């Protein structure tokens, strides 16, 4: 859990720093630091679902031929 928390802090910090450096705005930097990781988390969820489905399709023919 500590590793996850420290990664989250790093992610928020990087998102804030990049947005702040690009815009010069603390408000926009803060908004991006909150929104970007949240959107990224949702994207990761769907990425994992798709990846799992592709792995199942890849292994399904092998299961049929060995039965």
QUIFEN-V389645 format. One record per pair of residues at least 12 apart in sequence whose ideal C-beta (glycine too) atoms are under 10 Angstrom apart, sorted by the first residue. I is the first residue (numbers start at 1). J is the second residue. Records with the same first field share a line. If there is no record, write none. Layout:
BEGIN
I: J / J
END
This chain:
BEGIN
8: 37 / 41
11: 33 / 36 / 37 / 40 / 41
12: 30 / 32 / 33 / 34 / 36 / 37
13: 33
14: 33 / 36 / 37
15: 29 / 30 / 31 / 32 / 33 / 34 / 35 / 36 / 37 / 40
16: 28 / 29 / 30 / 31 / 32 / 33 / 34 / 36
17: 29 / 32 / 33
18: 32 / 33 / 36
19: 31 / 32 / 33 / 35 / 36
20: 32 / 33
END
